[in-house]
Amino acid sequence: MKPITIRQAVLSDLDALAPLFDSYRQFYGRASDITAAREFLLNRFQQEESVLFLASQEEKRLGFTQLYPSFSSVSLARTFLLNDLFVIPEGRRKGIATRLLSVAADYARGVNAIRLSLSTEVTNATAQALYESAGWKQDTQFLVYHFQL
């Protein structure tokens, strides 16, 4: 079996990432729109607004994670929001998501960030188990609010 590699994605990976990103959005109940998915990712690359990591096995794209930079005013430090994590169904239960989380943490440490944060649906027990097994802790100090625009 060929090894699974994970590396930081670059603009030339856009066409490989777009179908993964579209599948990720469909997982969350959105209609497929590969053109919009590609355009969204292109904008993130062009504006340097995110960092993406891509998991592959030879030419087969298996999953990705996307980090958005942020900052903690109180800590005077960089943080990242791990906003997206997705592995295609045939890639699941192979440790890919755990490795993507690890690579994201290594990257954040490498740029002196103090924290990675993420959120997941309260009903997504599978994701919650993954995060907890990888050492993530549920926030018990702060509640999250959203203001819909």
BAMARDREN-119664 format. One line per 2 residues: number of its first residue (from 0); their letters; for each residue x, y, z of N, C-alpha, C. Coordinates in steps of 0.1 Angstrom, whole numbers. Layout:
! residues N
NUM) a) X Y Z X Y Z X Y Z  ... $
! end
This chain:
! residues 149
0) mk) 8 -12 0 0 0 0 9 12 0  5 22 -8 13 34 -9 11 43 3 $
2) pi) 21 51 8 19 59 19 10 71 17  4 75 28 -5 87 28 4 99 32 $
4) ti) 4 109 23 12 121 26 3 133 29  8 141 38 1 154 41 11 165 40 $
6) rq) 7 175 32 15 187 30 7 199 29  13 211 31 6 223 29 3 225 15 $
8) av) -10 228 12 -15 230 -1 -10 244 -7  -9 244 -20 -5 257 -27 -15 259 -38 $
10) ls) -14 271 -44 -24 274 -54 -25 264 -65  -14 257 -69 -15 247 -80 -24 235 -75 $
12) dl) -27 234 -62 -36 223 -57 -51 227 -58  -54 239 -63 -67 243 -63 -77 234 -69 $
14) da) -74 229 -81 -83 220 -88 -85 206 -81  -75 202 -73 -77 190 -65 -84 193 -52 $
16) la) -83 205 -47 -90 208 -34 -105 211 -36  -108 217 -47 -122 222 -50 -132 211 -48 $
18) pl) -130 199 -54 -140 188 -52 -141 183 -37  -130 183 -30 -130 179 -16 -138 190 -8 $
20) fd) -135 202 -11 -142 213 -4 -157 213 -7  -161 210 -19 -175 209 -23 -181 197 -16 $
22) sy) -174 186 -15 -180 174 -7 -181 178 8  -172 185 13 -173 189 27 -185 198 29 $
24) rq) -188 207 20 -200 215 21 -213 207 20  -212 197 11 -224 188 10 -226 180 23 $
26) fy) -216 176 29 -217 169 42 -225 177 52  -223 190 51 -231 199 60 -244 204 54 $
28) gr) -249 197 44 -262 200 39 -263 210 28  -252 215 23 -253 225 12 -253 218 -1 $
30) as) -259 225 -11 -260 220 -24 -246 220 -31  -244 211 -39 -231 210 -46 -229 223 -55 $
32) di) -218 229 -55 -215 240 -63 -200 241 -64  -194 233 -73 -180 232 -75 -173 245 -79 $
34) ta) -180 252 -87 -175 265 -92 -174 275 -80  -184 276 -72 -183 285 -60 -173 280 -50 $
36) ar) -172 267 -48 -161 261 -39 -147 265 -44  -145 264 -57 -132 267 -63 -129 282 -61 $
38) ef) -139 290 -64 -137 305 -63 -135 309 -48  -141 303 -39 -139 306 -25 -125 302 -21 $
40) ll) -120 291 -25 -106 287 -22 -96 295 -29  -99 299 -41 -90 308 -49 -88 321 -41 $
42) nr) -99 326 -37 -99 339 -29 -90 337 -16  -92 326 -9 -84 324 3 -69 324 -1 $
44) fq) -65 317 -11 -51 317 -16 -46 330 -20  -54 337 -28 -50 350 -34 -48 361 -23 $
46) qe) -57 360 -13 -57 370 -2 -49 366 10  -43 354 9 -35 348 20 -43 348 33 $
48) es) -55 343 32 -64 344 43 -66 330 51  -59 320 45 -60 307 52 -48 299 49 $
50) vl) -46 288 56 -36 278 54 -43 265 53  -40 258 42 -47 245 39 -36 234 39 $
52) fl) -40 222 44 -32 210 43 -40 200 36  -33 192 27 -39 183 18 -34 169 21 $
54) as) -42 159 23 -38 145 25 -41 138 12  -30 130 7 -31 123 -5 -25 110 -4 $
56) qe) -29 101 -13 -22 88 -15 -20 87 -30  -7 89 -34 -4 91 -48 -12 102 -53 $
58) ek) -20 100 -64 -27 111 -70 -41 112 -64  -45 103 -55 -59 104 -49 -59 114 -37 $
60) rl) -68 124 -38 -69 133 -27 -79 128 -17  -74 127 -4 -82 120 6 -89 129 16 $
62) gf) -83 141 18 -89 150 28 -81 163 29  -86 172 37 -79 185 39 -83 191 53 $
64) tq) -76 200 57 -80 209 68 -76 223 64  -84 233 69 -81 247 66 -81 255 79 $
66) ly) -71 263 81 -69 271 92 -70 286 88  -77 293 97 -79 308 95 -71 315 106 $
68) ps) -62 324 103 -55 331 113 -63 341 121  -60 342 134 -67 351 142 -56 356 153 $
70) fs) -61 363 163 -52 368 173 -59 369 186  -52 367 197 -58 369 210 -53 383 216 $
72) sv) -62 392 217 -58 405 223 -53 404 237  -59 396 245 -55 394 259 -41 388 260 $
74) sl) -39 378 252 -26 371 252 -15 378 243  -19 387 235 -10 394 226 -3 384 217 $
76) ar) -11 375 212 -5 364 204 -14 359 193  -8 352 184 -15 346 172 -22 333 176 $
78) tf) -34 332 170 -42 319 172 -46 315 158  -52 303 157 -58 299 145 -71 292 148 $
80) ll) -81 294 139 -93 287 139 -92 276 129  -93 264 134 -94 252 125 -108 251 121 $
82) nd) -111 257 109 -125 258 105 -130 246 98  -122 240 90 -126 229 82 -117 217 83 $
84) lf) -123 205 84 -116 192 85 -125 182 78  -120 176 67 -128 166 60 -119 155 54 $
86) vi) -124 143 55 -118 131 49 -129 124 41  -126 121 29 -136 114 20 -139 100 27 $
88) pe) -151 95 24 -156 83 31 -146 71 30  -140 69 18 -131 58 17 -117 60 24 $
90) gr) -115 72 28 -102 75 36 -104 75 51  -116 73 55 -119 74 70 -114 61 77 $
92) rk) -112 63 90 -108 52 98 -94 47 95  -86 56 89 -72 53 86 -62 62 93 $
94) gi) -67 70 102 -58 80 109 -55 93 102  -62 95 91 -59 107 83 -63 120 90 $
96) at) -75 120 96 -80 131 103 -71 135 115  -67 124 122 -57 126 133 -44 132 128 $
98) rl) -39 128 117 -27 133 111 -29 147 107  -40 151 101 -43 164 97 -43 174 109 $
100) ls) -49 169 120 -49 177 132 -35 179 137  -27 169 136 -13 170 141 -5 179 133 $
102) va) -7 179 120 1 187 111 -4 202 113  -16 204 115 -21 218 118 -15 223 131 $
104) ad) -14 215 141 -9 219 154 6 222 152  13 213 145 28 216 142 30 229 135 $
106) ya) 21 231 125 23 244 118 21 256 127  10 255 135 7 266 144 18 269 154 $
108) rg) 24 258 160 35 259 169 47 266 162  49 262 149 60 267 141 60 282 138 $
110) vn) 48 288 139 46 302 137 43 309 150  46 302 161 45 307 175 30 311 179 $
112) ai) 21 304 173 7 306 178 5 299 192  -4 304 199 -6 299 213 -18 289 213 $
114) rl) -27 289 203 -39 281 204 -45 278 190  -50 267 189 -59 263 178 -73 262 184 $
116) sl) -83 266 177 -97 265 182 -105 259 171  -116 252 175 -125 247 165 -139 245 171 $
118) st) -149 244 163 -162 241 168 -168 229 159  -177 222 165 -183 211 158 -198 210 162 $
120) ev) -206 204 154 -220 203 158 -221 195 171  -231 199 179 -232 192 192 -237 177 190 $
122) tn) -242 174 179 -246 160 176 -235 152 169  -224 158 166 -214 150 159 -204 143 169 $
124) at) -209 132 174 -202 125 184 -189 119 178  -189 115 166 -177 110 159 -166 120 159 $
126) aq) -169 132 155 -159 143 155 -154 146 169  -163 147 179 -160 150 192 -150 139 198 $
128) al) -153 127 195 -144 116 200 -130 118 194  -130 121 181 -117 123 174 -109 134 181 $
130) ye) -115 146 183 -108 157 189 -104 154 203  -112 148 211 -108 144 225 -97 134 225 $
132) sa) -97 125 216 -86 115 215 -73 121 211  -74 132 203 -62 139 199 -57 150 209 $
134) gw) -64 150 220 -59 160 231 -66 173 231  -76 175 223 -84 188 223 -93 187 236 $
136) kq) -95 199 241 -104 200 253 -116 209 250  -127 205 255 -139 213 253 -138 226 262 $
138) dt) -142 237 257 -141 250 264 -153 249 275  -149 251 287 -159 252 298 -160 266 304 $
140) qf) -152 275 298 -151 289 304 -159 299 296  -160 297 283 -167 307 274 -178 300 266 $
142) lv) -189 308 264 -199 304 255 -197 311 242  -201 305 231 -200 311 218 -213 316 214 $
144) yh) -213 328 209 -225 335 203 -223 339 189  -233 339 181 -232 344 167 -243 355 165 $
146) fq) -239 364 157 -249 374 153 -251 373 138  -262 368 133 -265 366 119 -266 379 111 $
148) l) -259 380 101 -260 392 92 -267 389 79 $
! end
